Structure formats: C-alpha cells, structure tokens
C-alpha cells in the first residue's frame, strides 16, 4: 500500500473513532404497533451515526421482539399484563371500532368508549409500574448515564422518567386526542376556526356548522381528557414523585416535538420553534420484489396491479365482508396483491393473490402499481404519497378516518365505509382512482412536495435529536406561554384592565358633564331670578 493510501486510511479510521467517541447514549421509551415500525428507521440511522441506543421493552409486546437480531440494545422489564390480555383487548377494541360503533347512539358510543379507555389506562399504569416502580430497572437507567430520552407519548411516563433521570426529552408523535397534548402541554396554537381537531374528520375549509362542531369537539375532548386521562396520570405521577405533580406540566418540558406529518399531508397551521414536522421519515426508494411476486406482477400487462392491505392489526374481518371485497376485486382488470390472513374468500378471483405479508413500500414503488387500497394508517399513506400512488381508503379506527379525509380533500383518494360499501361501490372506487387522471396527478403533486425539502425528513429528525444532545436540551426554543396562566395567555387580564379604565373614564366623563351641567344650569337660574 502506497504512503498516500495509508494516510487516507488512517485519516478515515481517526474520523470514525472520533465519530463514535462523540456519539450519544440514547434511551428509547417503549411503544407498539405502527408507532414502533415508524421509530425503527430513526434508531437505525442514529446507530449509523455512532450513537448507542437502548430500547425499553415490556414483557408483553406484540411488535417489539427482543429475540430478533438487532443493532440496538434492549432493556426488558416485566409488566403485570399478559400477551393474552393485550390481544383480547385489541380484538375487543377493533370489533367496537369496525362493527359496533355504526349501530350505536352517541351516548352508547361514549359509554362504550370510556369503558375501553379505562381498561387501556389500567394496562398503561401497569406498564409504568414495570419501569418507574422497579428498583432494578430504575437503577439500570440511572447507571446508564443517558444523554437523551426519545419517546412516542402514546405510552405515557417518558416525561416523568426524563425528569427523574435529569435528561432532555424528545417526542415523536402523530397527534393526540383533539390535539390536547400539543395545545395544552406544548402550547401549540390551534385556532378552531381553521385547525381541525384530531379525529373530527374535518378539513381546514369549514362552513359555519362545521366550525361550531369543531369548536365543541375541542371542548368536549378536553373535558373528557381532563376528567379521565389527566386526573389519573396526575395522581400516579404525584405518587411516584412524592409531591403534587401535573403530568401535562411535565410533558410541556419536552425539548423537541417531532410531528410525523408534513404539508403534503396536513393542512397549514401555526407552529412553534420546538415543533418540527417530519412526515415520511420511514419512506425510501423501492427495492426489487421477491422473484415469485415479481413474476405475478409482470403477468398484469399494461393494466398494472393494485396493492391491498388493511394493516397488520386487522385480522377479524368477517367472512361476509371478505367475500364482498374479493368479489369487487375480481371485477377489475388489474392484478391484485392482497395482504390477508383470514380464511380464503369463496369469491376470490383469478386476478387476486393472497399473502400473509407483502413488501408494501416496494410494491407501491413498482412501476406497474396503479392504486393502493388502504386502511389509512399514517405509515402506509406516507409510502403512497412518497411513490405518488392514488388511494382507496377503508378506514377502521383512530386517526385512519381523518387520514383518508385529508387525502380525499387533496384529491388523491376516495373514501369508503367498510360497513356500508357494496361490491359495486368498491369496484367503482378502484376504477375511479385508476381511470380519472386527476387522482394520479394529485398523488404525484403530493409526492413532489414530500421530496422537495432542504433535507430529508429522516435527516431532519436526526438533526434535531443530535441538536438536543449537543446543547443539553433545547429550552431556548420553548415559548414563554408555558409560564402564563390561561387568562394571561388570552390577555383577559389586560382586556379587563383596559375595560376598567374605559369604564372609569366614562364614569368620570359622565360625572364631570353632570357637574358642569348642574353648575351651568344653576347659575342661569339664579341670574334669571335676580333679573325678575
């Protein structure tokens, strides 16, 4: 090896050693489902950049598998909840969301939803017990000397753990109920006149009745969360800390909020310096398909293919619904790749092939893909946006209806209701998004917006995580609104003062005019009497 080559190799090794030495020690709060799928690319990139990553993993987890080979370290902890309990609760929640809710009155929905949420919160607190009330786990976390805690607040407690450990906190989230966390804890402005409440199924273009509903939706959700969610967490946090503690106040101390949407997906709205919109962090170019799958795709000819999945959690679709869907798919000229784990439908057409798993991103990026039938999960929608694929949405629960409403408003999707749609409805919807060129054009327009950024979404997320570590937090980006009371925030005390001044001046003016009038009139009366 020549001297120049040797010097180059030495310089490279030196840089690598420095890079690793300067790497941070990052703790990751446990999460689940699509939230975990979305977070993994961030963790992989952090490791690529020389950071050490440790992930808290509960003993009952459906997606976080500590037995799988991984580049990050796991910190397992025990919880008093079994996998069977988790699966039964998920099945119950999905059945309610998919089949029961349309047959209930608003009061019945509220009662049933509250019952489910109470069960969920009970499980949540048991998960928290496994970390915060475990001397072994907390000792390990304190000994770990972590530089930062990264968390999706869908599972609470990360803010309390960060407070106890004395380390900066970065949130990564899609949204909260009616944007409650962001508005009240993060102080993110959300005028109800044009910012739709999460899960309200409204857009930023609202008529008067919709603005009334949006305003009431914010209030009703806040009342629900304050009397149910926050009260329970406040009690738990106070018990752990030994002093009265507000969970929302601890959440407000998060240094950076990474919001997993962007302006290709979301509607324009006010935001703060510590809120960063990083929608599509998991998106990437398509890889080659497995050989057998590629062969099936190539048999589609010019008609192309349709990709169909209702997500990894949907396994309880009824036989009747499956047959209805299969019948609709059989009537389109495209070949269909359907991720489906139930019993094979009797009406399944020759053009449709069922898979237990599909490489969704790679299929959406395939040049023969014409449409995407989706349940409306944020991850899947962003992959469709990234690759410019129009959608037929069949939402199930949570943010999925809202996601499809957003895509419909942007002209890239057709909204379908699982419980009311017919074979003809689904068939026609697929024909529409494929044959009406505006859907493809709008999907490509959103794809252009998604890709046209100074840096990629993933690189931006990594930058702000590393920024927080470099500066031991990002409190300089935290607005003073956190220190104000609600009446100070809305300047009600200032308005009251100004109103009082105006009333006082008005009172003095009236009194002065009255006094002058009496003096003037009284003097004229005396002069007149003297003249007589």
GIVEN-V317265 format. One record per residue. N is the residue number from 1. PHI is phi in whole degrees, -180 to 180 (* if undefined). OMEGA is omega in whole degrees, 0 to 359 (NA if undefined). Layout:
# GIVEN-V317265
N/PHI/OMEGA
N/PHI/OMEGA
This chain:
# GIVEN-V317265
1/*/181
2/-70/183
3/-60/181
4/-63/179
5/-66/179
6/-62/179
7/-62/179
8/-65/180
9/-65/179
10/-62/179
11/-63/180
12/-64/179
13/-64/178
14/-63/178
15/-62/179
16/-63/180
17/-64/179
18/-64/180
19/-58/181
20/-68/183
21/-66/181
22/-86/181
23/-67/180
24/-91/178
25/-113/191
26/-112/175
27/-103/182
28/-116/178
29/-72/182
30/-67/176
31/-150/188
32/-154/172
33/57/182
34/-64/178
35/-64/178
36/-71/179
37/-59/181
38/-72/184
39/-81/185
40/-57/178
41/-60/178
42/-65/181
43/-65/178
44/-62/181
45/-68/177
46/-61/178
47/-66/177
48/-58/182
49/-93/172
50/94/180
51/-90/173
52/-95/184
53/-124/177
54/-120/184
55/-113/173
56/-73/183
57/-132/178
58/-76/180
59/-67/177
60/-110/180
61/-142/182
62/-88/185
63/-122/183
64/-91/186
65/-109/182
66/-73/181
67/-83/179
68/-76/175
69/-59/184
70/-151/179
71/-87/178
72/-108/184
73/-89/178
74/-102/172
75/-120/183
76/-72/173
77/-144/183
78/-88/175
79/-130/180
80/-85/177
81/-137/181
82/-91/175
83/-62/179
84/-63/177
85/-60/181
86/-64/182
87/-67/179
88/-67/178
89/-66/179
90/-62/179
91/-62/180
92/-65/181
93/-67/180
94/-67/179
95/-64/177
96/-62/184
97/-69/187
98/-91/190
99/-124/186
100/-88/193
101/-62/181
102/-72/183
103/-102/186
104/-108/170
105/-79/179
106/-60/179
107/-66/179
108/-65/178
109/-61/181
110/-62/181
111/-63/181
112/-67/181
113/-63/179
114/-63/179
115/-63/179
116/-66/182
117/-68/177
118/-65/177
119/-63/180
120/-62/181
121/-67/176
122/-61/177
123/-64/181
124/-59/181
125/-68/176
126/-68/175
127/-63/179
128/-63/177
129/-56/183
130/-63/179
131/-105/191
132/-73/180
133/-105/176
134/-101/180
135/-62/182
136/-66/182
137/-64/182
138/-65/177
139/-65/178
140/-63/181
141/-69/178
142/-69/178
143/-71/182
144/-69/178
145/50/182
146/-77/180
147/-95/185
148/-165/174
149/-114/178
150/-107/187
151/-148/165
152/-99/188
153/-72/174
154/-58/170
155/-108/185
156/-70/176
157/114/181
158/-64/180
159/-66/178
160/-69/178
161/-63/179
162/-63/178
163/-65/180
164/-66/182
165/-80/180
166/70/182
167/-126/178
168/-64/183
169/-128/174
170/-120/178
171/-96/170
172/-131/185
173/-150/174
174/-89/178
175/-175/172
176/-121/178
177/-55/179
178/51/181
179/58/187
180/-63/180
181/-61/184
182/-66/183
183/-71/187
184/-85/183
185/-91/180
186/-89/181
187/62/178
188/-75/180
189/-62/180
190/-146/178
191/-61/183
192/-67/179
193/-71/179
194/-145/175
195/-105/183
196/-67/177
197/-66/179
198/-57/178
199/71/177
200/-80/183
201/61/176
202/-112/175
203/-110/179
204/-79/177
205/-101/185
206/-118/171
207/-81/186
208/-60/182
209/-63/179
210/-70/177
211/-67/175
212/-63/180
213/-64/180
214/-63/178
215/-61/180
216/-68/180
217/-63/176
218/-58/184
219/-65/182
220/-64/179
221/-67/178
222/-64/178
223/-62/179
224/-59/183
225/-70/180
226/-66/183
227/-87/183
228/-123/188
229/-72/186
230/-67/179
231/-60/180
232/-65/180
233/-68/178
234/-59/179
235/-63/181
236/-66/181
237/-61/180
238/-64/178
239/-64/181
240/-68/183
241/-81/180
242/84/177
243/-137/178
244/-56/186
245/-135/176
246/-98/179
247/-63/180
248/-65/179
249/-65/177
250/-65/178
251/-63/182
252/-66/181
253/-84/176
254/-57/184
255/-77/182
256/-134/174
257/-112/177
258/-92/183
259/-94/188
260/-85/169
261/-137/179
262/-152/187
263/-80/167
264/-77/185
265/-106/185
266/-88/176
267/-98/180
268/-57/182
269/-160/177
270/-67/174
271/-145/187
272/-111/183
273/-60/181
274/-96/172
275/-107/182
276/-122/184
277/-98/191
278/-128/181
279/-58/179
280/92/183
281/-64/183
282/-96/185
283/-73/182
284/-157/176
285/-61/182
286/-72/174
287/-101/177
288/-60/180
289/-79/171
290/-55/188
291/-57/182
292/-66/179
293/-70/178
294/-63/178
295/-61/180
296/-66/179
297/-62/183
298/-68/178
299/-74/183
300/-75/181
301/64/181
302/-73/182
303/-65/179
304/81/185
305/-126/172
306/-120/178
307/-99/186
308/-134/174
309/-152/175
310/-106/175
311/92/184
312/-78/185
313/-90/186
314/-84/179
315/-130/186
316/-115/177
317/-68/185
318/-73/178
319/-61/179
320/-60/180
321/-66/180
322/-62/179
323/-67/178
324/-63/180
325/-66/181
326/-60/179
327/-64/178
328/-65/180
329/-64/181
330/-67/185
331/-97/179
332/-108/183
333/-76/182
334/-75/168
335/-81/185
336/-123/172
337/-108/190
338/-116/172
339/-81/187
340/-154/185
341/-113/181
342/-87/178
343/-67/184
344/-60/180
345/-65/180
346/-68/184
347/-93/183
348/-62/181
349/-86/180
350/-68/181
351/-84/185
352/-115/178
353/-122/183
354/-97/178
355/-132/173
356/-74/180
357/-151/176
358/-133/174
359/-78/191
360/-56/182
361/-61/183
362/-70/176
363/-70/180
364/-66/178
365/-88/180
366/-77/182
367/-64/180
368/-91/181
369/-75/183
370/-109/182
371/-158/181
372/-128/174
373/-95/191
374/-138/174
375/-79/175
376/95/174
377/-65/184
378/-61/181
379/-61/181
380/-65/179
381/-63/180
382/-69/175
383/-66/177
384/-66/177
385/-62/182
386/-56/183
387/-95/176
388/69/182
389/-110/177
390/-69/191
391/-127/164
392/-114/185
393/-99/174
394/-124/186
395/-69/183
396/-115/186
397/-161/175
398/55/184
399/-83/187
400/-62/176
401/-58/179
402/-62/181
403/-59/180
404/-70/176
405/-59/179
406/-63/181
407/-68/176
408/-65/180
409/-63/179
410/-92/173
411/77/183
412/-115/184
413/-154/170
414/-113/183
415/-95/177
416/-125/178
417/-105/185
418/-58/187
419/-81/183
420/-111/184
421/-72/178
422/-110/177
423/-56/181
424/-66/180
425/-61/182
426/-67/179
427/-59/182
428/-66/179
429/-64/178
430/-64/177
431/-58/184
432/-63/184
433/-70/179
434/-88/188
435/-90/175
436/-84/188
437/-63/183
438/-63/181
439/-66/178
440/-67/179
441/-62/179
442/-67/178
443/-64/178
444/-69/177
445/-63/178
446/-65/178
447/-63/178
448/-64/178
449/-64/181
450/-60/184
451/-87/185
452/-89/180
453/-133/178
454/-59/174
455/-137/181
456/-68/180
457/-59/181
458/-66/179
459/-65/178
460/-67/177
461/-61/180
462/-63/180
463/-58/185
464/-73/174
465/-66/179
466/-68/176
467/-58/180
468/-64/178
469/-69/182
470/-61/185
471/-102/181
472/51/181
473/117/179
474/-140/184
475/-67/178
476/-69/177
477/-96/183
478/-86/185
479/-73/181
480/-67/180
481/-56/179
482/-61/184
483/-93/183
484/-99/171
485/-77/182
486/-62/181
487/-77/175
488/-71/180
489/-58/180
490/-90/179
491/56/180
492/-69/177
493/-67/177
494/-66/179
495/-62/179
496/-64/178
497/-64/180
498/-64/178
499/-64/178
500/-63/178
501/-63/179
502/-61/179
503/-63/179
504/-64/179
505/-63/178
506/-63/179
507/-62/180
508/-64/179
509/-64/180
510/-63/180
511/-62/180
512/-64/179
513/-62/179
514/-63/179
515/-63/179
516/-63/181
517/-63/181
518/-66/179
519/-64/183
520/-67/181
521/-66/180
522/-64/179
523/-66/179
524/-64/180
525/-63/180
526/-66/179
527/-62/180
528/-65/181
529/-65/178
530/-66/180
531/-65/178
532/-72/NA
